[in-house]
Amino acid sequence: MGYRDSGRSRKFYWEQVGEISALLERYVKQSKSVDLDKYFHICEELGQEPDPQKMPLDPSDFPVEVQVAFFLFGLLEDKWEGMSGSYLGKQWGNIEYLFSLYEVEEPRTMMYILKLYERLIVQNRAEESERKRKAEERKSSAGGGKKFTHNVKG
């Protein structure tokens, strides 16, 4: 992720962090239904050249530190709100143990990446839930008028 000793290096470091942040946001928001093979197949069918900006991301597209963060993130326990079933993030109680167990060299950087990733996931799930709620509202209000039944005897 770069070195943070001089002013120039610090700027380079935060540029890298900004790029990783943008990639993580794109990774979290991408559709899980289209993987890289499907994307290439769709481009081939449409006769288009694959666009690297539109290609689905894979965990291997990230730097090693982020791949380790994905691994550690998967080991942490999920936290859910009981009544609504909303996803609240991860339980962070055993993170120091995981850092020492897997000999994480820069725990501050790793924790920053982990918390950034968690924030993006929680935000994306909340937005997704809100979209579904609004769609259900529209669906119920569209057909929610009075229903008349007529008994015709003849």
N, C-alpha and C positions, 0 to 999 in steps of 0.2 A: 504494500500500500504506500510505499514511499517513506522517506525519512523526514523527520520534523525538526532538524537541527537549525538550519538557517531560515531567514525570511523567505527566500526563493523556494527552498524545499518545502516550507510550510504551505506556501501558496499552491505548489504542485500537489501536495498531499490533499488539501481541501478541494482542489479540482478533481482529483481522483474520487474523493468521497462524493462529490456532487454527481459525477458520472455514474457511480455505483448506485446512488440513490435513485437516479432517473431509471436505470436499468431494473432495479428492484421494483419500482412502481409499475413499470411496463410488464414485468414478469408476473406480479400479483394480479394485475388487471386483465391479462390475456385470457382468452377463452381456453378452457381445458379440453374442449372438444376437438381442436385442431392442433395436431402436433406437426413437427417439421416434415415428416413424410407426406402427410395429407396436404400441407401447404405447397410442397413441390409438385404434388400430383395436380392440385387445383391450378397452379401456374401453368403447368404443361397443358392441361385441358383448355385453358383460356388463351394459350399461346403468348403468355406474358413472361417477361424476365423476372425472376425472384428479386424482391426488394429487401435488402438487409434490415431496413427500418420496420418492415412489416412481418418479418419472419418470427415465428414463435421462439421464445427463449427457452433454453435448457439450462439446468443448474451447471452444466459443464462450461457454459459460456461466461461464467463469472470467474473472478480471481480466486485463488486457493483460499484466501481468508473468508470469502463469502461462502464458498462451498463448505468450509468447516462450520461456519455459522448456520447453514442449512442443516447440517448434521446435528449440531448441538441443539438447535431449535426443535428438531424432531424428537429429541430425548426428553425435553421438558414437558411436564404435564399440562394439559389444557384446563382452562378455568371457564366455567359456564355460569350464567345467571340462572337461578333455579326456576323462577316463575315464568319468565318469557322465553327461556332457552337461548338467550343471546350469548354470543361468544365474547368473552371479556379479555382473552389473551392467555398468557402462560403463567404458571407458578414458577417463581424465580428463586425459591428457597435453596435449591441445591446447585446453583450455577457455579459457585466457587469450587465445589467438589468436582464438577465436570471440567472446569478450567484446569484444575490440578491433575485430574485423572488423564486428560488428553493433552497435557503439557502445552496449553495455549500460551504462546510467547507474549502476546500483547493483549491482556484481558480488557483494557480500556477500549481499544479499537474493536475488539470482538463484541463487547457489550454494546457499543454504539451501533454496530451493524445489526445485532440481534434485536435491540429495541426499535430501531428503524424498521426492520422487517415486520416485527410484531405490530407496530403502529399502522403500517400499510395494510396488513391483513385484517386487523380489526376494523379499520376505516372502510375497506372494500366490502367486508361482510355486512357492515351496517348499511352501506349504500345499496347493496344487493337486496337486503331485507326490506329496505324502504321502497325500492322499485317494485318488489313483489307485493307489498302491502298496497301501494297505489294502484297496481294493476288489478288486484282483487277488488278494491273500492270501485274502480271504473267498471269492472265486470258486473258487480252487484248493483251499481246504480243504473247501468244501461238496461238491465232486465228487471229492475226493481219496481216497476210501475204496478198499478192495480191489474189484477187478472180477473177477467170476467168469464163466468161460465154461464152458459145458456142451456136451460133444459127445454128442449123442444119435443113435444109429444105430438105425435101425429097419426 
